[in-house]
Amino acid sequence: MAKYWVHCDRVLVDGKKVDEKGDALTIQALLDMAFTGREIRYWLLSVNYRKPVLFSVERLNRVRKTLGRLDASVRALKNVRRGNSYGELDQLCYDIKNGFTTAMDDDLNISAAFASLFTVVKRINTLILEKGIDPAGAEKVLETLARVNTVVNIFDFEDETQNPAVQQLMAERDRARLTKDWVLADRLRDQLLAMGVVPRDDSVRP
């Protein structure tokens, strides 16, 4: 089922081994608590294999927010439609790969590996806000992140527009635009933007 695995330290709940509490903490139990497989994976990965893994609902809620930051950056890269060509694009992609690889080569220093990713993600977000990267550059950064993701599988590169809820909002907005109900169209646009989807209009409002 896996090409590589690492035997990590114990999982502690309230400072105790789970078997001391009389009931096991299982993956299914965490899924039943509405945490996703990706959130559970990040939580387990984020601790060095030599150290105990501490469980709490608060920790997993923090993981959810952390992954939300990564997801927002990925969505922003996918939604780059215009911008300047970034002159240091190759260096940026190198920093992504080298920062992650160097940390992992240091006795699987996963904390440093994740820290390097978030440092670069912060740079990426700044570039996007300042329109300092064009669509071709954004695609190259996404490809680099995808290569890193083959190791940790924490990024979500799914196309949000395939989400049925997003498709329904887009259809409703198209109908509002056809009937020139601009107030409704703008409200639906704001809902889509809040979901990380940037609507692309084929025509300009008259």
C-alpha positions, 0 to 999 in steps of 0.5 A: 500500500505504500512504497515508504513508511516511517515508524513514528512515536506514539499518539498522545491524548491529554498527555496519555497514550491512547491505549491508557484511556480504554478506547483507541483513537482511530482514523474513522473516529476522526473522520466521524468528527468531520475532519478530512483525510487531508487534514488528518494527514497534515496533522500526522505529518507535521510532527517529527517522527522522533516526537510524540504526536499530540491530539486535540480538536483544537490542533486539528482545527488549526490544521484546517486553517493552515490548509485553507491558507494553502488552498487560497494560494493555489486558487489565486495562482489558478485565477491569474489572468494577467500580470507581469512576467516575473524575472526571478521565476526560475529562482522562485521554483528552485527555492520551492524545491530546494527548501523542501528537499534540504529540510527533508534530507536533514533527518526528515525535518518536516517542520522546516520543510513546511516552514519553507513552503509557507515562506514561499507561499507568502512570496507568491501571494505578494506577487499575485496581489501586486500582479507581478506574475503572469499566467504562464509563470503561475502555471509553472509555480503550480507545477513545482508545487505539484511535484512537492505534493507527490511527497506530502499530498497536502495541496488540493489542486482540484478545480473548484468550478467542478463543485456542484454548488459553484456550478449552480451559482455560476448558472444563476449568475449567468441568468441574472446577467441575461436578464440584466439583474445586475444587483443579483449578478454582483451578489452572486459574483461576491459569493463566488469570489468568497469561494475562491472562484473568479468569474470570467465574463464574456461580455462587458456590462453595458 
